[in-house]
Amino acid sequence: MKRLGQTIILGLILLSGISVLAEETALKDFDFGRPDFQAVVSMLSMEGHGTHDVSSCSVKKIYYDEIAEMMLNGKSKEEVIDYYVDNLGEQALQAPPQKGFNLTLWVLPFVILLLAAVLITVLLKKWRKSSLPITEELPLSEAGETEKEILSSMIDSERKKYL
């Protein structure tokens, strides 16, 4: 009887070892270049390690293995993303979803730039209309010839400064 119990325990240990070995083999055979896998990986920030190299970053390697395991278990791209968003919040994503308040934050800079461009255009048009042309002559009603020539030369010299 004692021998039977030891055999059963030994068999269970071997079976668990075989299942772990099969799981590791499945992860090694997983194609990390699959488009659906790469789409999920590109959407996750991986705690700030999303831009690191997989070969030198242990955190990114852990994420890759977790995502590969989930996909081997039949989870879709959306289910994997939802899993990380549920556990870590929207910080798990590289870019926040474009809906609700986040959509406002995506659109607001472009609206501000457009309004600034319109405001600058309107102000420039108003400024052009309010400025007087330089070529208008001052009325000289009863000034003498020499005074007209002096005034005319002064106006010409001032005009040359700003042209």
C-alpha positions as CSV (number, residue, x, y, z in Angstrom):
1,M,0.0,0.0,0.0
2,K,2.8,2.3,0.9
3,R,4.5,1.5,-2.4
4,L,1.2,2.4,-4.3
5,G,1.0,5.8,-2.7
6,Q,4.7,6.5,-3.5
7,T,4.0,5.5,-7.1
8,I,1.0,7.8,-7.4
9,I,2.9,10.7,-5.9
10,L,5.8,10.1,-8.3
11,G,3.4,9.9,-11.2
12,L,1.8,13.2,-10.3
13,I,5.2,14.8,-10.0
14,L,6.2,13.5,-13.4
15,L,2.9,14.6,-15.0
16,S,3.2,18.1,-13.6
17,G,6.8,18.3,-14.8
18,I,5.7,17.1,-18.3
19,S,3.0,19.8,-18.4
20,V,5.4,22.5,-17.4
21,L,7.9,21.3,-20.0
22,A,5.1,21.2,-22.6
23,E,4.1,24.7,-21.7
24,E,7.7,26.0,-21.9
25,T,8.1,24.2,-25.3
26,A,4.9,25.8,-26.5
27,L,6.2,29.2,-25.5
28,K,9.5,28.6,-27.3
29,D,7.6,27.5,-30.4
30,F,5.4,30.6,-30.3
31,D,5.8,32.9,-33.3
32,F,6.5,36.3,-31.7
33,G,6.3,37.9,-35.1
34,R,2.6,37.2,-35.5
35,P,0.7,40.3,-36.6
36,D,-1.9,40.0,-33.8
37,F,0.9,39.5,-31.2
38,Q,2.8,42.5,-32.5
39,A,-0.4,44.6,-32.5
40,V,-1.0,43.8,-28.8
41,V,2.7,44.5,-27.9
42,S,2.7,47.8,-29.7
43,M,-0.4,49.0,-27.8
44,L,1.0,48.3,-24.3
45,S,3.4,50.5,-22.5
46,M,4.7,47.6,-20.3
47,E,5.4,49.8,-17.3
48,G,7.5,52.2,-19.3
49,H,9.6,49.4,-20.9
50,G,7.6,49.3,-24.2
51,T,10.4,50.9,-26.2
52,H,13.2,48.8,-24.7
53,D,14.9,45.9,-26.5
54,V,13.4,42.4,-25.6
55,S,16.8,40.7,-25.4
56,S,18.1,43.1,-22.7
57,C,14.9,44.0,-20.8
58,S,13.6,41.4,-18.4
59,V,10.3,43.3,-17.8
60,K,9.5,43.3,-21.5
61,K,10.4,39.6,-21.7
62,I,7.9,38.9,-18.9
63,Y,5.2,40.8,-20.7
64,Y,6.0,39.0,-24.0
65,D,5.8,35.6,-22.3
66,E,2.5,36.5,-20.6
67,I,0.9,37.8,-23.8
68,A,2.1,34.7,-25.7
69,E,0.7,32.4,-23.0
70,M,-2.7,34.2,-23.2
71,M,-2.7,33.9,-27.0
72,L,-1.8,30.2,-26.8
73,N,-4.8,29.8,-24.5
74,G,-7.0,31.2,-27.2
75,K,-7.5,34.8,-26.0
76,S,-8.0,37.4,-28.8
77,K,-6.2,40.7,-29.1
78,E,-9.1,42.6,-27.5
79,E,-9.3,40.2,-24.6
80,V,-5.5,40.6,-23.8
81,I,-5.7,44.4,-24.0
82,D,-8.9,44.4,-21.8
83,Y,-7.1,42.2,-19.3
84,Y,-4.2,44.7,-18.9
85,V,-6.5,47.7,-18.9
86,D,-8.7,46.1,-16.2
87,N,-5.7,45.3,-14.0
88,L,-3.4,48.3,-14.6
89,G,-5.8,51.0,-15.9
90,E,-5.4,53.1,-19.0
91,Q,-1.7,53.6,-18.0
92,A,-1.1,50.2,-19.5
93,L,-1.7,51.6,-23.0
94,Q,0.9,53.5,-25.0
95,A,-1.9,56.0,-26.1
96,P,-5.2,56.6,-24.3
97,P,-8.4,55.5,-26.1
98,Q,-9.8,58.3,-28.3
99,K,-13.2,58.6,-26.7
100,G,-14.8,60.8,-24.0
101,F,-12.6,63.2,-22.2
102,N,-9.5,61.8,-23.9
103,L,-11.0,62.7,-27.3
104,T,-11.2,66.3,-26.1
105,L,-7.5,66.2,-25.1
106,W,-6.7,64.8,-28.6
107,V,-8.6,67.5,-30.5
108,L,-8.1,70.6,-28.3
109,P,-4.5,71.5,-29.4
110,F,-5.6,71.6,-33.1
111,V,-8.7,73.7,-32.3
112,I,-6.5,76.2,-30.4
113,L,-4.0,76.4,-33.3
114,L,-6.9,77.0,-35.7
115,L,-8.4,79.7,-33.5
116,A,-5.0,81.4,-33.1
117,A,-4.5,81.4,-36.9
118,V,-7.9,83.0,-37.5
119,L,-7.2,85.6,-34.8
120,I,-3.9,86.5,-36.2
121,T,-5.3,86.8,-39.8
122,V,-8.2,89.1,-38.6
123,L,-5.8,91.3,-36.6
124,L,-3.4,91.6,-39.5
125,K,-6.2,92.7,-41.8
126,K,-7.5,95.2,-39.3
127,W,-3.9,96.6,-38.8
128,R,-3.4,97.0,-42.6
129,K,-6.7,98.9,-43.0
130,S,-5.9,101.3,-40.1
131,S,-2.5,102.2,-41.3
132,L,-2.3,105.3,-43.5
133,P,-0.4,105.3,-46.8
134,I,2.9,107.1,-46.7
135,T,2.4,108.9,-50.1
136,E,-0.3,111.4,-48.8
137,E,0.9,115.0,-49.0
138,L,0.3,117.4,-46.2
139,P,-1.8,120.4,-47.1
140,L,0.3,123.5,-47.4
141,S,-2.1,126.4,-47.8
142,E,-0.1,129.6,-47.8
143,A,3.5,128.5,-47.3
144,G,6.3,130.0,-49.4
145,E,8.3,128.2,-52.1
146,T,11.4,127.7,-50.0
147,E,9.3,126.4,-47.1
148,K,7.6,123.9,-49.5
149,E,11.0,122.7,-50.8
150,I,12.4,122.3,-47.3
151,L,9.3,120.4,-46.1
152,S,9.3,118.3,-49.2
153,S,13.0,117.4,-48.8
154,M,12.4,116.5,-45.1
155,I,9.5,114.2,-46.1
156,D,11.6,112.6,-48.8
157,S,14.5,111.9,-46.4
158,E,12.1,110.4,-43.8
159,R,10.4,108.3,-46.5
160,K,13.7,106.9,-47.6
161,K,14.5,105.8,-44.0
162,Y,11.4,103.5,-43.9
163,L,11.4,102.1,-47.5
